[in-house]
Amino acid sequence: MSRAQASSLRDDLVAAIPNMRAFAISLCGNRDRADDLVQEALVKAWNHLDSFEAGTNLKAWLFTILRNAYFSELRKTKREIADSEGQLAAKLSVPPEQQGHLDLVDLSKALAKLPPDQREALILVGAEGFSYEDAANISGCAVGTVKSRVNRARSRLNELMTTLPSEQPRAATSENAGAPPRPRPRTARAV
């Protein structure tokens, strides 16, 4: 673009400002916000002058940029909540990450206690997402063997990860869930 063309285009941009401002006010209804929208649209237009085709309607191009900027902001603000004093932000909290790290450490220790063949099968199927068939090909064994190893590994991991002190009653398992408590065996009393 020549210097004369750039100067002419700049003059046309400046001449369009009052019309852009009136359009922006009609969109948002706030003079200050309208001024911000016009400024944003002019900056976008200036940065993308190479996409403007000479001989087309400059005002229509500018209004399109302004309108798109307005509706983009409108969509964004629909997802936001006004919290100018930070009261809502102060109520937000994030749970500490220590428990997750400790769980990962426990899992690593439990995995280390598994036999290598079970650990390999469990990691291939459970962590890496391989099918049983693919895991069998990788391990060089039958599909049933991989299924068996994964099942035994999961059971053993469950035992290792579920460490309940002997004083506490065991949690209900799927086998005894909903079943009435077993009666205690009676012992014969000496009379």
SVG drawing of the C-alpha trace seen along z (x, -y; Angstrom):
<svg xmlns="http://www.w3.org/2000/svg" viewBox="-31 -13 39 89">
<polyline fill="none" stroke="black" stroke-width="0.4" points="0.0,0.0 1.4,-3.4 1.9,-6.2 -1.0,-8.2 -3.3,-5.2 -2.5,-4.7 -3.1,-8.4 -6.4,-8.3 -7.4,-5.1 -6.5,-6.7 -8.6,-9.8 -11.5,-7.5 -11.1,-5.6 -11.2,-8.9 -14.2,-10.1 -16.1,-6.9 -15.6,-7.3 -18.8,-9.3 -21.0,-6.8 -19.2,-3.9 -19.8,-5.5 -23.5,-6.0 -23.8,-2.4 -21.9,-1.2 -24.2,-3.2 -27.2,-1.7 -25.8,1.8 -24.7,1.5 -26.6,-1.5 -23.6,-2.8 -21.5,-5.7 -18.3,-4.6 -18.6,-1.1 -19.4,-2.3 -16.2,-4.3 -14.3,-1.2 -15.9,0.8 -15.1,-1.8 -11.5,-1.9 -11.3,1.9 -12.8,2.1 -10.4,-0.6 -7.4,1.2 -8.6,4.5 -9.2,2.7 -5.8,1.0 -4.1,4.3 -5.9,6.1 -5.9,3.5 -4.4,6.0 -7.7,7.9 -9.7,4.9 -10.3,4.9 -9.8,1.6 -13.0,0.3 -15.4,2.0 -17.4,0.3 -15.1,-0.7 -17.9,-1.8 -19.6,1.6 -16.3,3.4 -15.8,1.3 -19.3,1.8 -18.9,5.6 -15.8,5.6 -17.5,3.4 -20.6,5.7 -18.5,8.9 -16.5,7.4 -19.7,6.5 -21.2,9.9 -18.0,11.7 -17.8,9.7 -21.5,10.3 -21.0,14.1 -18.0,13.9 -19.8,11.8 -22.8,14.2 -20.4,16.8 -18.9,14.3 -20.3,13.0 -19.9,9.4 -17.7,9.5 -16.1,6.1 -15.3,6.3 -14.1,9.8 -16.6,11.3 -17.4,14.3 -13.8,14.9 -12.9,14.9 -15.4,17.8 -13.8,20.0 -11.4,22.6 -9.3,25.4 -8.8,28.6 -5.2,29.2 -3.2,31.5 -1.4,33.3 -4.0,36.1 -3.8,36.8 0.0,37.0 -0.2,39.3 -2.7,41.6 -0.2,41.7 2.6,42.7 0.4,45.4 -0.5,46.7 3.1,46.7 4.1,48.7 1.2,51.2 2.1,51.6 5.7,52.4 4.4,55.3 2.6,57.0 4.4,59.8 6.0,58.4 3.7,60.3 0.6,59.0 1.9,55.5 2.8,55.6 -0.7,56.8 -2.5,54.3 -0.4,51.4 -0.9,52.4 -4.7,52.8 -5.5,50.3 -3.1,47.5 -2.1,47.7 -5.6,48.6 -4.5,51.6 -7.2,54.2 -6.6,57.7 -5.7,59.0 -3.0,56.3 -1.7,56.8 -1.5,60.5 0.5,59.9 2.9,57.5 3.3,59.9 3.6,63.0 0.9,65.0 -2.7,66.0 -5.6,63.5 -7.0,65.6 -3.7,65.4 -3.7,61.6 -7.3,61.4 -6.4,63.6 -3.3,61.6 -5.3,58.3 -8.0,59.7 -5.5,61.0 -3.6,57.7 -6.8,55.7 -7.8,57.9 -4.4,57.7 -4.2,53.9 -7.6,53.6 -6.3,55.6 -3.1,53.5 -4.9,50.2 -7.7,51.0 -5.9,51.2 -8.5,51.2 -7.4,51.4 -8.6,54.6 -10.6,52.5 -12.9,51.0 -15.7,53.1 -15.2,53.9 -17.2,51.9 -20.0,53.7 -18.8,55.4 -21.0,56.3 -21.3,59.8 -22.8,58.8 -24.3,55.4 -27.9,55.2 -27.6,58.5 -28.6,58.6 -25.7,58.9 -24.7,62.4 -25.7,63.6 -22.8,64.2 -22.2,67.8 -23.5,68.7 -21.3,70.4 -22.6,72.9 -22.7,71.5 -21.7,73.6 -24.6,73.9"/>
</svg>
